Structure formats: C-alpha cells, structure tokens
Amino acid sequence: MRENKCCFSGILLQETPVRHLSRSFANGRIAQTYLFSGKESTGRLTTALAFAALLQCREPVITGENNADACGICDSCRRIAAGSHPDVNVITPDGNEIRIDQVRAMQDAASLKPGMGRWQVFILDPAERLNVSSANSLLKILEEAPSHAVFILIARDTGSVLPTVLSRSEIVRFAVPSHHEARLAVARVAGLDEMQAAVCYGLSEGRFGQALMIAQSYHELHFPAGIRESHSDYLVQIDMLSELKQHEFAAADTCDRALRLAGQIDNAGFLPLQAARKSFCRSLFMNTGLPAAFALMFSEAFVDRLDRAASAMKKSFDPVLAEAKKAYPAALVKEIDGQLSTAVDRWSTGQIEEFFFCLTNWYADALLMACGADETLLLNLDRKDDIIILAKVEGTALLRARIEMLEKSAGLLRRYVQPLLILENLLTQIGGPEA
C-alpha cells in the first residue's frame, strides 16, 4: 500500500491536472481560486491536499522538466497528511449542506496571516452543497480575499457552482480513467492479481478511489450466493450499518460534531453492504423465475428496513439535541435537528439510488457484450461469464430498455415519487433471463 503522504507522486491516473498544478507552482502562477471539477472518486480531494502540501512545503522538489512536488517529509507535509496543519482547512457539510456560518468562519480565518505556512488554504468539498446564502457569502469572500489565501472548490461539474464564482475560478478538470487502466492500477498498488483487482473495482461500481480502499480489505470480502441468501444479507447489512452509525452519532458531544458526522454519512462506504448489494443485483438478473409476489415483498422489506434504519439514526442524536435545548434558542435547535434529519434522509434515498446504479452497471456491461465490445471495457469483468449469458438471452433492444427503465426510476426517485411504487414497478419487469 502507498505511504500516507500528500504528494503529487501519489496521485494515480490524473497526469493532466497534476502536471498543470505542478508547473503552475514551478512558474510562480498561483491562482486565488480553483475549481476541481470531476466525478467522485477521481482524486479531487487527494490532489487538493497534495497541492496544499506543495504550497506549504518547506523544501519543494523541482525537477528539470519544471515540475514541482511537495517533499512529503518536512513538518508541514507531515501535518497536512495527518490533517493537523493550522493553515490548511477542509470545509465539509454540516448536516446536509455547507452553512453560512461555516463560510463566515472561513472568512475570519482568511483574514489572518498564515501561522505556519506561506498560505491560508481552504478546500470546500463538495462545493455543490453550498446553500444560496453560503454561496453568496463565499462570492463576497473571493472578491475581498487577501493575497495569501487560496481557495479550492471541489465539485462534480462547473454547472454546480454559481456562475459568478465560476468566473473567478481556474478550472482544473479530472477525467474518469478507463476500467482497464483503473484495474491495472489497483492491482499494482494493492499487490493483487488481475482478477482480484477486477473484483475490487467491480464492487466499487467504477469508483477508482473507492476501489483502492476496498483492495486493502480484499481478503475479508464475502459475497453471499443465491437470491435468498443475498436478499437476506442485503437487508441485514442495512441494519448493521445503521447500528454502526448510531454508536458514532450517540458519541457526538456537540452539535457541531453531530452535524459533521451527519454530513459525512452518505460518503460512508460499508464493505459488507456493498458486497451484499452486488450479489443481490447479480442474483436478480441471473435468477430463472422469481415468485410473482417477490417484487412487492422485497420492495416493502427494503423500504421498511431503510425507514427503520433512518429513524434509529435520527434518534441517536437525541442526547446532543437535548443538551442543545439548554444552551441555544429553540429556533436554532430546530434548524440543527432539521439539518441532521435531512442528512440521514439523504442517506436513505442514496441507498436506493445505489441499488439502481448497481443494476444499471450490470445491464450496461451486458449491452457492451451484446454489441461485440472488447471485454476489457466491462466494469464487472470478474463476472464476464454471467454477463455473456445475460447478453445472449436478452439482446440489445431489451437491454437498452432495461437501462432506460432504471434511469427513469432514478429520476422519479429524485422527484420524490414514493420509493415503494418505483421499486415494485421496477422489479416486476426484471428478475432473470428466463423469468
């Protein structure tokens, strides 16, 4: 595994943005605001921290090609790697969004001179979680920021930030590596063989950074077999994740801490749940005859399990909210409670979206195979034989219809249509090549 250093040399499969930032530093061209644009798990935050390390490094390394990198060993570099550098600040959502008081606190910090490094660096991740008030407040900061402040906004795309903020930003784009490139990198870094790396990458649903983390626990992976076992395990693992989060949330001693934990919940990868979901989705399309009542039974059980998990997680915040009522106005406590609840509800909806995403990826692979694509283009390369069967039985027209149906289901979910209705409708139309 890689050492815990914040250096460009540790960034994988993002040569273009790394080269751009490295040469900008070497040439003394540091922008005040950057927008790191790209899909999740492409290394945006890792690169932001590596760039922050370069900006603060006591002895940066400059090569003959006019590229620069942090040394990785000075006190400043070590502090950034440990998350303890006083002049490098990562701002993440409190609850469901980045709030205006967080941005105002950033403004106060930006007005101060760096205490240890050369710059005050602020990383907002993800910038699309700024609300209207905090986004407008950020714009004011960017207009008046001192020369020693550098802001790095991390977002999915340029359209997710205010145009006025975008106009002040230097855009750094992060590409999604090909499945083949990603698998080779996972194998090389984790010391796995090609098929082991394919298992990890498939389980990540094509998220390269997540695949690297999964690879660290490769030998702990367990994939339940069969529709009954995978169905049962999938629901059980929702409960297990909920219990884990309940313990974390109950230990929060302040509202700020509770909000930070809630804001991170939808980023939490839980390997047993991911493996159970993967196995269940595979069982769905490989099963040769599901009972007619299965669609309703599973949909009800799935939604009920998510609702109960979300309710239990919300309840685990009760102690910190009870203490907050003694110290804060009722309106503020109500706002905090709403932020916590919204973040947990976002997690619950996200679990259904991940289910749709996993199914979509299986069918997308089958469509590629049905169209005669090279097998290296498959996401789930470790299940190539299953994908070949699905491609032969369903054919291109039906596979395209399946993918369109899943995309429509995800769209309905985002428009707040009842999840139970969406799931039941979806599952009555899929379930096996011979169903």
Summary of the structure (lengths in Angstrom):
residues: 435
radius of gyration: 23.2
end to end distance: 44.3
largest distance: 68.0
contacts: 1429
relative contact order: 0.09
helix: 63%
strand: 8%
